[in-house]
Amino acid sequence: MRLSSLALVGTAIAAPATAGTINVTIPAQSVAEYHRPYVAIWLEPAAGGPARTLALWYNGKPGGKEPGTKWLPELRAWWRKGGSSLALPANGVSGATRAPGTHAIPLPADLKPGAYILNVEAARETGGRELVRVPFTAPADAGRAAGTHELGSVTLTPR
Amino acid sequence: MTLSRTRLLIAAALLSVPAAVSAHRMWLLPSGTLFSGTDSWVTVDSAISNDLFYPDHFPGRIEQVKVWQPDGTPGRIQNGATGRYRSVFDVALDKPGTWKIGTEMSGVMGSFKIDGVEKRVGGRGGPPPAMAGQSGRPAAGTPPLTVADIPANATDVQLTETWSRNEIFVTAGAPTTTVLKTTGKGLEFAPITHPDGLVAGETARFRFLVDGKPAPNLKVTLVPGGKRYRDAEGARELTTGADGVLAIEWPAAGMYWLNATLTDSHATLPRATQRRMSYSTTLEVMTP
């Protein structure tokens, strides 16, 4: 009894079914005042339609009254495409800002086959803002694009 | 002689309708239009000037500013201050949704004659200081005459009802549309594209209404801010279609001042023969 429930929990944690992997590179910036960028990663149907936010990296240590969401409209494309109506923190989506380097995000397994645009938007305090878009067709396509200042390479690898 | 006389007549005509010919623009400039959460504040500049958005002529009057909360109920401004050229106030955006902030003014102006002497109704009151006290004119600082001051034996009564709105829209969280509801009275802005969802390169559609009906062939002026940093003013003169709809493609991100004016004969005040209406708003266009 106890064993089986443990097994169930184990399954739930161990198998976040994915259809692939998105790799996002945050470049190191040679600046005097550096703050990690806010990053939003979302999918849009290529023909238009509601956006699905996969990951949102923002204020990791909100304090007091401030829920850490004040500067999210700076991710202005994401904010317009549905970020403004997303209840935060969102399970499996919200996270702290990340350091420069390459970060992997799973592409959700329940993604219906079809044409999509993967969007990665980064906005940095005292820095710039950049949006990288990668068109792809689920489930088979790979995709690749790169930013020039706030984002490095963005790759999509199907499983 | 003839020329100077004509010029005098033109000058007199200009003096009698200052609001219609003046290029001075009333504007409200919010610090932003898109905010997150319910702990954000917007700070707004209010001024009257020719060039947008440079306060270099007259401050706006903040006692006339009203706030509509996202549910349509009245809100309030805070920290209001008036300087030589500019007024500033804050609004705490403590409820999610789209807020409307602005002024609604209405009045009547015109003239009548009594015993052959022309008198003015409305306006600023009294003649210009240089003419005060001359040949039967009232002294400077005299309060303006009202419609009730027109005596029964007055002749040549000509009254114009004036009506103007100047408003901005700011949104905390997701945009809502309650404050965009129209009243069916006067010249109104009935946006089809949400005024806080404007993007460079995309086309926005705004409908204008007069007394609740689409306003076709309405002249609308659209002026981008930042005139000092380019040669041309860049103003666009646009006209609404037969359905009262204006389609605007935004060439670049930034703040834009929009104004529509309309004069018609459907005055609602007694004895007024004309109605002059003006609608102004400041719109923020974001980069894609």
Interface residues (C-beta under 8 A of the other chain):
Chain A: K65 E66 P67 T69 K70 W71 L72 P73 R76 A77 W79 R80 S84 S85 L131
Chain B: G32 L34 F35 S36 G37 D39 S40 T171 G173 A174 P175 G197 V199 M286 T287 P288
